Amino acid sequence: MRRNHVWLTRREFAASAATFALAPALAQGDAQKSPGLRAGAAEAVVTPDAQGTFLIGPMKPSTGVHDDLYARALVLAQGEERAVIVTLDYLGFDFAYNDVLLTAISRASGIPASRVLIACSHNHSAPLTAPWGPWEKAKDKPFHEMLPRKLGEIVQRAAHNLQPARLRVRREPTQIGFNRRMLMNERIVMAPNPQGAVLPWVDVLAVETREGKPIAVLFSHAAHPVIVHGASTQISADYPGFAVQTLRSTAGKEAVYLFAQGCCGNINAFPLRGGIEAAAAVGRDLGQAVGRALQAKPAVLPQAALQVASEELTLPLQAPPPVEVLRDLVAREKDAERKARRQKLLALAESGRRPTMRFPMRGIALGTDLCILGIPHDVFAEYHQFANKVSPFAHTLVFAYTNGLECYVGTAKDYELGDRGGYETSPQGAALMFESGLPLAAEAEAKVQAGLQGLLRKLKSS
């Protein structure tokens, strides 16, 4: 691996190709034999170095591992079509590195990258892997080389373990967090807002053999994994990892349990910085909610066509402040890091360019009964609600932090507050810490909503 780039070495790709050379041929042979839905799942530990891995929550190097981080894969197949969902106990990745992971998965499994969703839990007790703050651009840590290999391996294993399958889906009421944006004195502060948007349920997709033997359980809830956060410098999967532990002990170890994060950009799990024991308790509660959904034995979804579709939007960022204002800010700034960020904005303002942000979306559908949407970035709950409202499918699951994380995605009314918009949407908040340096423009909301509707229509018409 070249130390300044994210690309894998030729030797690493050659090894992967040798290991998985039979994957495409075997997959195609299977397709001719089994026209119905098939599924396979696999998992692997992807914990980074116990000592010295810089963690996003405490903003300090790790001092140990409390519980392992996992990557898990679910492959759905029907005829020649494939759909892959990979979940990770990681924060989320910049687009360039996420593309490296997609390429590694595709090379190892023979499944096109356009059929893959990489959904991160947005875990804050994991490495800082998004372009924010003291982001390590070099991609030269051991886990940067480990992840492409591990993800390729588990998808390859899942694809080779395909079995005739059936699906059950249920939405179970539960809530483990709170909206974190409160309007106080005409400004947004980060505090519990009882009237704010939340997503008080867990979506549960049970994947079984035709005889009812468990293959995988995919479950999704929306709440920032910040219960451990700054309370510990140990690596942990936070509440999603403890939810999986609960399920393995109560629902059985036969299935692979995959957690996918919903649109929780403005939702925190509770209690913030509560520590390991609090995360374990909350994970137990979420795991029990998933268990209730499984025990309810929802009806088996009818066999239907498997479809995968993608759309990519280009969202406008806000214009930088005037050149004169930025020159003054640069001149007065004493902090070296903030000064460098202001200088970057100044160069952008002087260029006259209007910056934009990628917004790649991908969806998986089974007939008209099930749709899974994967969208990037740190997205507010209102978009999750919108997708559910307009979806023509009987069951719609929405995963954020999927195939990229480079900004917050708030609503128009949040951006219209300007400097009073709080951490997530103010030009003086998180935007300054992200690589883009600027928040999205207010008109981005309408573009995202139209894009979601377009992708849903594409999946439905297919």
VEXDREN-2710 file (C-alpha; in Angstrom, 1 decimal):
% VEXDREN-2710
k/r/px/py/pz
1/MET/0.0/0.0/0.0
2/ARG/1.4/3.4/-0.9
3/ARG/1.5/5.5/2.2
4/ASN/-0.1/8.6/0.6
5/HIS/-3.0/6.9/-1.0
6/VAL/-5.9/4.5/-0.3
7/TRP/-5.2/2.0/-3.1
8/LEU/-4.3/-1.6/-2.3
9/THR/-1.0/-3.0/-3.6
10/ARG/-0.9/-5.2/-6.6
11/ARG/0.3/-8.1/-4.4
12/GLU/-2.8/-7.6/-2.1
13/PHE/-5.2/-7.6/-5.1
14/ALA/-3.4/-10.6/-6.6
15/ALA/-3.8/-12.5/-3.4
16/SER/-7.5/-11.7/-3.3
17/ALA/-8.0/-12.7/-6.9
18/ALA/-6.2/-16.1/-6.2
19/THR/-8.3/-16.7/-3.1
20/PHE/-11.6/-15.9/-4.7
21/ALA/-11.1/-16.8/-8.4
22/LEU/-14.0/-19.3/-8.3
23/ALA/-16.5/-16.8/-6.9
24/PRO/-18.0/-15.5/-10.2
25/ALA/-18.1/-18.9/-11.8
26/LEU/-19.8/-20.6/-8.9
27/ALA/-22.3/-17.7/-8.4
28/GLN/-23.3/-18.0/-12.1
29/GLY/-23.7/-21.7/-11.9
30/ASP/-25.9/-21.4/-8.8
31/ALA/-28.1/-18.9/-10.6
32/GLN/-29.1/-21.3/-13.3
33/LYS/-30.1/-24.0/-10.7
34/SER/-32.1/-21.9/-8.3
35/PRO/-34.3/-19.1/-9.7
36/GLY/-36.0/-18.3/-6.4
37/LEU/-34.6/-16.1/-3.6
38/ARG/-31.4/-17.3/-2.0
39/ALA/-29.5/-15.8/0.9
40/GLY/-26.2/-16.2/2.7
41/ALA/-24.5/-14.4/5.5
42/ALA/-21.0/-14.2/7.2
43/GLU/-19.1/-12.1/9.7
44/ALA/-15.6/-11.3/10.8
45/VAL/-13.9/-9.4/13.6
46/VAL/-12.5/-6.1/12.3
47/THR/-11.1/-4.5/15.5
48/PRO/-8.3/-2.1/14.9
49/ASP/-5.1/-2.0/17.0
50/ALA/-6.0/-2.1/20.7
51/GLN/-3.4/0.6/21.6
52/GLY/-3.0/3.9/19.8
53/THR/-6.0/3.9/17.4
54/PHE/-7.3/7.5/17.4
55/LEU/-11.0/7.3/18.5
56/ILE/-13.6/9.8/17.5
57/GLY/-15.5/9.8/20.8
58/PRO/-12.9/10.7/23.3
59/MET/-10.7/12.3/20.6
60/LYS/-7.8/10.3/22.1
61/PRO/-5.8/7.2/21.2
62/SER/-7.3/3.9/22.3
63/THR/-6.0/2.2/25.4
64/GLY/-7.5/-1.2/24.9
65/VAL/-10.5/-3.2/23.6
66/HIS/-13.6/-3.7/25.6
67/ASP/-15.5/-5.5/22.9
68/ASP/-14.7/-6.3/19.3
69/LEU/-15.9/-4.5/16.2
70/TYR/-17.5/-6.6/13.5
71/ALA/-18.1/-6.5/9.8
72/ARG/-21.1/-8.6/8.7
73/ALA/-22.5/-9.4/5.2
74/LEU/-25.8/-10.5/3.9
75/VAL/-26.1/-11.5/0.2
76/LEU/-29.4/-11.9/-1.5
77/ALA/-29.6/-13.6/-4.9
78/GLN/-32.2/-14.4/-7.5
79/GLY/-31.3/-15.6/-10.9
80/GLU/-28.4/-13.4/-12.1
81/GLU/-29.3/-10.5/-9.7
82/ARG/-27.3/-10.0/-6.5
83/ALA/-27.7/-7.5/-3.6
84/VAL/-25.1/-7.2/-0.8
85/ILE/-25.6/-5.4/2.5
86/VAL/-22.4/-5.0/4.6
87/THR/-22.7/-3.6/8.1
88/LEU/-19.7/-2.4/10.1
89/ASP/-19.2/-1.1/13.7
90/TYR/-17.3/1.8/12.3
91/LEU/-18.0/5.6/12.1
92/GLY/-18.3/5.8/8.3
93/PHE/-15.9/6.5/5.5
94/ASP/-15.0/9.2/3.0
95/PHE/-16.0/8.5/-0.5
96/ALA/-12.5/7.7/-1.8
97/TYR/-11.9/5.0/0.8
98/ASN/-15.5/3.7/0.5
99/ASP/-14.8/3.2/-3.2
100/VAL/-11.7/1.1/-2.3
101/LEU/-13.9/-1.1/-0.1
102/LEU/-16.5/-1.5/-2.8
103/THR/-13.8/-2.5/-5.3
104/ALA/-12.3/-5.0/-2.9
105/ILE/-15.7/-6.6/-2.3
106/SER/-16.5/-6.8/-6.0
107/ARG/-13.1/-8.3/-6.9
108/ALA/-13.3/-10.9/-4.2
109/SER/-16.9/-11.9/-4.8
110/GLY/-17.6/-11.3/-8.5
111/ILE/-20.6/-9.1/-7.5
112/PRO/-20.6/-5.7/-9.1
113/ALA/-19.9/-2.8/-6.8
114/SER/-23.2/-1.2/-8.0
115/ARG/-25.0/-4.0/-6.0
116/VAL/-23.3/-3.3/-2.7
117/LEU/-24.4/-1.2/0.3
118/ILE/-21.7/-0.6/3.0
119/ALA/-23.7/0.6/6.0
120/CYS/-21.8/1.8/9.1
121/SER/-23.3/2.1/12.6
122/HIS/-21.7/5.5/13.1
123/ASN/-20.0/4.2/16.2
124/HIS/-18.1/6.9/18.1
125/SER/-15.9/4.4/20.0
126/ALA/-14.2/3.4/16.7
127/PRO/-11.5/5.0/14.6
128/LEU/-12.0/8.5/13.1
129/THR/-12.5/7.5/9.4
130/ALA/-14.7/10.4/8.1
131/PRO/-13.2/13.6/6.7
132/TRP/-13.7/15.6/10.0
133/GLY/-11.4/17.3/12.4
134/PRO/-7.9/15.7/12.8
135/TRP/-8.7/13.2/10.0
136/GLU/-5.9/10.9/8.9
137/LYS/-5.9/11.3/5.1
138/ALA/-2.9/9.0/4.5
139/LYS/-4.9/5.8/5.1
140/ASP/-1.8/4.2/6.3
141/LYS/-3.0/2.5/9.5
142/PRO/-3.2/-1.3/9.7
143/PHE/-7.0/-1.3/9.7
144/HIS/-7.0/0.6/6.4
145/GLU/-5.3/-2.5/4.8
146/MET/-7.2/-5.0/6.9
147/LEU/-10.8/-3.8/6.0
148/PRO/-10.7/-4.3/2.2
149/ARG/-9.5/-7.9/2.7
150/LYS/-11.9/-8.7/5.5
151/LEU/-14.9/-7.3/3.7
152/GLY/-14.0/-9.2/0.5
153/GLU/-13.7/-12.4/2.5
154/ILE/-17.1/-12.2/4.3
155/VAL/-19.0/-11.3/1.1
156/GLN/-17.3/-14.1/-0.7
157/ARG/-18.2/-16.5/2.0
158/ALA/-21.8/-15.3/2.2
159/ALA/-22.1/-15.6/-1.6
160/HIS/-20.8/-19.2/-1.5
161/ASN/-23.2/-20.2/1.3
162/LEU/-26.4/-19.2/-0.6
163/GLN/-29.5/-21.2/0.4
164/PRO/-33.1/-21.0/-0.8
165/ALA/-34.6/-18.4/1.5
166/ARG/-37.7/-16.6/2.7
167/LEU/-38.1/-13.3/4.5
168/ARG/-40.1/-12.0/7.4
169/VAL/-40.3/-8.3/8.3
170/ARG/-41.7/-6.4/11.3
171/ARG/-41.5/-2.9/12.8
172/GLU/-41.4/-3.2/16.6
173/PRO/-42.0/-0.1/18.8
174/THR/-38.9/1.0/20.8
175/GLN/-37.0/4.1/21.6
176/ILE/-33.5/4.4/23.1
177/GLY/-32.7/8.0/22.3
178/PHE/-33.9/11.6/22.0
179/ASN/-33.8/14.4/19.5
180/ARG/-30.8/16.5/20.4
181/ARG/-31.7/19.9/18.9
182/MET/-33.5/22.3/21.2
183/LEU/-34.3/25.9/20.2
184/MET/-33.4/28.1/23.2
185/ASN/-33.2/31.9/23.1
186/GLU/-33.7/31.7/19.3
187/ARG/-30.6/29.5/18.9
188/ILE/-30.3/25.7/18.5
189/VAL/-28.4/24.1/21.3
190/MET/-27.5/20.4/21.7
191/ALA/-30.0/19.3/24.4
192/PRO/-32.9/16.8/24.6
193/ASN/-35.9/18.1/22.7
194/PRO/-39.1/16.1/23.7
195/GLN/-40.9/17.6/20.6
196/GLY/-38.2/16.9/18.1
197/ALA/-38.2/14.2/15.4
198/VAL/-37.4/10.7/16.5
199/LEU/-37.9/7.2/14.9
200/PRO/-39.4/5.2/17.8
201/TRP/-39.1/1.7/16.3
202/VAL/-36.7/-1.0/15.2
203/ASP/-37.1/-2.5/11.8
204/VAL/-36.4/-6.3/11.8
205/LEU/-35.8/-8.4/8.7
206/ALA/-35.5/-12.1/9.5
207/VAL/-33.8/-14.2/6.7
208/GLU/-34.5/-17.9/7.0
209/THR/-34.2/-21.1/5.0
210/ARG/-37.4/-22.4/3.4
211/GLU/-37.6/-24.7/6.3
212/GLY/-37.4/-21.9/8.8
213/LYS/-33.8/-22.2/9.9
214/PRO/-32.3/-18.8/10.7
215/ILE/-29.7/-17.4/8.3
216/ALA/-29.5/-13.7/9.3
217/VAL/-31.4/-11.0/11.2
218/LEU/-31.0/-7.5/9.9
219/PHE/-32.2/-4.8/12.3
220/SER/-32.2/-1.1/12.2
221/HIS/-32.8/1.7/14.6
222/ALA/-31.9/5.4/14.6
223/ALA/-29.8/6.8/17.4
224/HIS/-26.2/8.0/17.5
225/PRO/-24.0/5.4/19.3
226/VAL/-22.6/7.9/21.8
227/ILE/-23.3/6.2/25.1
228/VAL/-19.7/5.2/25.5
229/HIS/-18.3/8.2/23.5
230/GLY/-15.9/10.2/25.6
231/ALA/-16.5/8.1/28.8
232/SER/-13.9/5.6/27.8
233/THR/-10.8/5.3/25.6
234/GLN/-11.5/1.6/25.0
235/ILE/-12.6/0.4/21.6
236/SER/-16.3/-0.7/21.7
237/ALA/-19.2/-1.3/19.4
238/ASP/-21.4/0.7/21.8
239/TYR/-25.1/-0.2/22.1
240/PRO/-25.4/-1.9/18.7
241/GLY/-22.7/-4.4/19.6
242/PHE/-24.4/-5.2/23.0
243/ALA/-27.7/-5.6/21.2
244/VAL/-26.1/-8.3/19.0
245/GLN/-24.6/-9.9/22.2
246/THR/-28.2/-10.0/23.7
247/LEU/-29.6/-11.6/20.5
248/ARG/-26.9/-14.2/20.4
249/SER/-27.7/-15.2/24.0
250/THR/-31.5/-15.1/23.7
251/ALA/-32.4/-15.8/20.1
252/GLY/-29.6/-18.2/19.3
253/LYS/-26.1/-18.2/17.7
254/GLU/-27.2/-19.8/14.3
255/ALA/-28.0/-16.4/12.7
256/VAL/-25.7/-13.6/11.7
257/TYR/-27.0/-10.4/13.3
258/LEU/-26.5/-7.2/11.3
259/PHE/-27.2/-3.7/12.7
260/ALA/-27.8/-0.9/10.2
261/GLN/-28.1/2.7/11.5
262/GLY/-31.1/4.8/10.6
263/CYS/-31.2/8.5/9.9
264/CYS/-30.0/9.7/13.3
265/GLY/-28.2/13.0/12.5
266/ASN/-30.3/14.8/15.1
267/ILE/-30.9/11.8/17.5
268/ASN/-28.6/10.7/20.4
269/ALA/-28.8/7.5/22.2
270/PHE/-29.3/8.0/25.9
271/PRO/-27.4/8.5/28.2
272/LEU/-24.8/10.5/26.3
273/ARG/-21.3/9.6/27.7
274/GLY/-23.0/7.1/30.1
275/GLY/-20.1/4.6/29.7
276/ILE/-19.8/0.9/28.9
277/GLU/-22.3/-0.4/31.4
278/ALA/-25.0/2.1/30.3
279/ALA/-24.3/1.0/26.6
280/ALA/-24.7/-2.6/27.6
281/ALA/-28.0/-1.9/29.3
282/VAL/-29.4/0.0/26.3
283/GLY/-28.1/-2.6/23.9
284/ARG/-29.9/-5.2/26.0
285/ASP/-33.2/-3.2/25.6
286/LEU/-32.8/-2.9/21.9
287/GLY/-31.9/-6.6/21.5
288/GLN/-35.0/-7.5/23.5
289/ALA/-37.1/-5.4/21.1
290/VAL/-35.7/-7.3/18.2
291/GLY/-36.4/-10.5/20.0
292/ARG/-40.0/-9.5/20.4
293/ALA/-40.3/-8.9/16.7
294/LEU/-38.8/-12.3/16.0
295/GLN/-41.1/-14.0/18.5
296/ALA/-44.1/-12.4/16.8
297/LYS/-43.4/-14.5/13.7
298/PRO/-44.7/-12.0/11.1
299/ALA/-46.0/-13.5/7.8
300/VAL/-43.5/-14.7/5.3
301/LEU/-43.1/-12.2/2.4
302/PRO/-44.3/-13.6/-1.0
303/GLN/-41.6/-14.6/-3.4
304/ALA/-41.0/-11.6/-5.8
305/ALA/-38.4/-10.1/-8.1
306/LEU/-35.2/-8.9/-6.6
307/GLN/-34.2/-5.5/-7.9
308/VAL/-31.2/-3.1/-7.2
309/ALA/-31.1/0.5/-8.4
310/SER/-28.9/3.6/-7.8
311/GLU/-29.1/7.3/-8.1
312/GLU/-26.5/10.0/-7.5
313/LEU/-27.4/13.6/-6.6
314/THR/-25.2/16.6/-6.6
315/LEU/-26.2/18.8/-3.7
316/PRO/-25.3/22.5/-3.4
317/LEU/-23.2/23.7/-0.5
318/GLN/-23.6/27.2/0.9
319/ALA/-21.5/30.0/-0.6
320/PRO/-18.5/30.9/1.5
321/PRO/-18.5/34.2/3.4
322/PRO/-17.3/37.3/1.5
323/VAL/-13.6/37.5/0.7
324/GLU/-13.2/40.6/2.9
325/VAL/-14.8/38.9/5.9
326/LEU/-12.6/35.8/5.5
327/ARG/-9.4/37.8/5.1
328/ASP/-10.2/39.6/8.3
329/LEU/-11.0/36.3/10.1
330/VAL/-7.7/34.7/8.8
331/ALA/-5.7/37.7/10.0
332/ARG/-7.2/37.6/13.5
333/GLU/-7.2/33.8/14.0
334/LYS/-4.6/32.6/16.5
335/ASP/-5.3/28.8/16.4
336/ALA/-3.3/27.2/13.7
337/GLU/-5.8/24.6/12.7
338/ARG/-8.7/27.0/12.5
339/LYS/-6.6/29.5/10.6
340/ALA/-5.8/26.8/8.0
341/ARG/-9.5/26.0/7.6
342/ARG/-10.3/29.7/7.2
343/GLN/-7.5/30.0/4.6
344/LYS/-9.0/27.1/2.7
345/LEU/-12.4/28.9/2.6
346/LEU/-10.7/32.1/1.6
347/ALA/-9.1/30.4/-1.4
348/LEU/-12.5/29.0/-2.4
349/ALA/-14.2/32.4/-2.0
350/GLU/-11.5/34.0/-4.2
351/SER/-12.0/31.3/-6.9
352/GLY/-15.6/32.2/-7.3
353/ARG/-16.6/28.5/-7.5
354/ARG/-19.8/27.2/-5.9
355/PRO/-18.9/23.9/-4.2
356/THR/-21.2/20.8/-4.2
357/MET/-21.5/17.5/-2.3
358/ARG/-22.0/14.0/-3.6
359/PHE/-25.2/12.1/-2.5
360/PRO/-25.1/8.6/-3.9
361/MET/-28.2/6.5/-3.1
362/ARG/-28.8/2.8/-3.6
363/GLY/-32.0/0.7/-3.1
364/ILE/-32.9/-3.0/-2.9
365/ALA/-36.4/-4.1/-3.5
366/LEU/-38.4/-7.4/-3.5
367/GLY/-41.5/-7.0/-5.4
368/THR/-43.8/-4.4/-3.8
369/ASP/-43.4/-5.7/-0.3
370/LEU/-39.9/-4.7/0.8
371/CYS/-37.6/-1.8/0.0
372/ILE/-34.2/-1.1/1.6
373/LEU/-32.8/2.4/0.9
374/GLY/-29.1/3.2/1.6
375/ILE/-28.2/6.9/1.7
376/PRO/-24.9/8.6/2.7
377/HIS/-23.9/11.1/5.3
378/ASP/-25.2/12.1/8.8
379/VAL/-28.9/12.6/7.8
380/PHE/-31.6/14.0/10.0
381/ALA/-34.6/11.9/11.0
382/GLU/-37.0/13.9/9.0
383/TYR/-35.7/12.3/5.8
384/HIS/-36.3/8.9/7.2
385/GLN/-39.8/9.9/8.0
386/PHE/-40.3/11.4/4.5
387/ALA/-39.1/8.2/2.8
388/ASN/-41.5/6.1/4.8
389/LYS/-44.4/8.5/4.0
390/VAL/-43.9/8.5/0.2
391/SER/-42.7/4.9/-0.3
392/PRO/-45.0/2.7/-2.4
393/PHE/-43.7/-0.4/-0.7
394/ALA/-45.4/-2.2/2.1
395/HIS/-42.2/-2.2/4.2
396/THR/-39.4/0.4/3.8
397/LEU/-36.1/0.4/5.7
398/VAL/-33.8/3.4/5.5
399/PHE/-30.1/3.1/6.3
400/ALA/-27.9/6.3/6.7
401/TYR/-24.1/6.4/6.7
402/THR/-24.2/4.1/3.7
403/ASN/-21.4/4.3/1.0
404/GLY/-20.0/7.5/2.4
405/LEU/-20.0/10.1/5.2
406/GLU/-18.8/13.6/4.5
407/CYS/-21.3/16.0/6.0
408/TYR/-24.6/16.6/7.9
409/VAL/-27.8/16.7/6.0
410/GLY/-30.3/18.9/7.8
411/THR/-33.6/20.3/6.7
412/ALA/-34.2/23.7/4.9
413/LYS/-35.6/25.3/8.1
414/ASP/-32.4/24.2/10.0
415/TYR/-30.1/25.8/7.4
416/GLU/-32.2/29.0/7.2
417/LEU/-31.3/29.6/10.9
418/GLY/-27.8/30.4/9.7
419/ASP/-25.3/31.0/12.5
420/ARG/-28.1/30.2/15.0
421/GLY/-28.6/26.7/13.5
422/GLY/-26.4/24.8/16.0
423/TYR/-23.6/22.3/15.7
424/GLU/-25.1/20.3/12.8
425/THR/-26.2/23.0/10.3
426/SER/-24.5/26.3/11.3
427/PRO/-21.7/27.5/9.1
428/GLN/-19.8/27.9/12.4
429/GLY/-20.4/24.4/13.5
430/ALA/-19.5/20.9/12.3
431/ALA/-19.2/22.2/8.7
432/LEU/-16.0/24.0/9.6
433/MET/-14.6/20.6/10.9
434/PHE/-15.6/18.6/7.8
435/GLU/-13.3/18.6/4.7
436/SER/-15.9/20.5/2.7
437/GLY/-15.8/23.5/5.2
438/LEU/-19.3/24.5/4.4
439/PRO/-22.8/23.3/5.2
440/LEU/-25.4/22.3/2.6
441/ALA/-27.6/24.9/1.1
442/ALA/-31.3/25.1/2.2
443/GLU/-32.4/23.9/-1.3
444/ALA/-30.6/20.6/-0.7
445/GLU/-33.7/19.3/1.2
446/ALA/-36.0/19.5/-1.9
447/LYS/-33.3/17.8/-4.0
448/VAL/-32.9/14.9/-1.6
449/GLN/-36.7/14.5/-1.3
450/ALA/-37.0/14.5/-5.1
451/GLY/-34.1/12.0/-5.4
452/LEU/-35.6/9.6/-2.9
453/GLN/-38.9/9.7/-4.7
454/GLY/-37.2/9.1/-8.0
455/LEU/-35.2/6.1/-6.6
456/LEU/-38.4/4.6/-5.1
457/ARG/-40.2/5.0/-8.4
458/LYS/-37.3/3.3/-10.3
459/LEU/-37.3/0.4/-7.9
460/LYS/-41.1/0.1/-8.1
461/SER/-41.2/0.2/-11.9
462/SER/-38.5/-2.4/-12.2
END
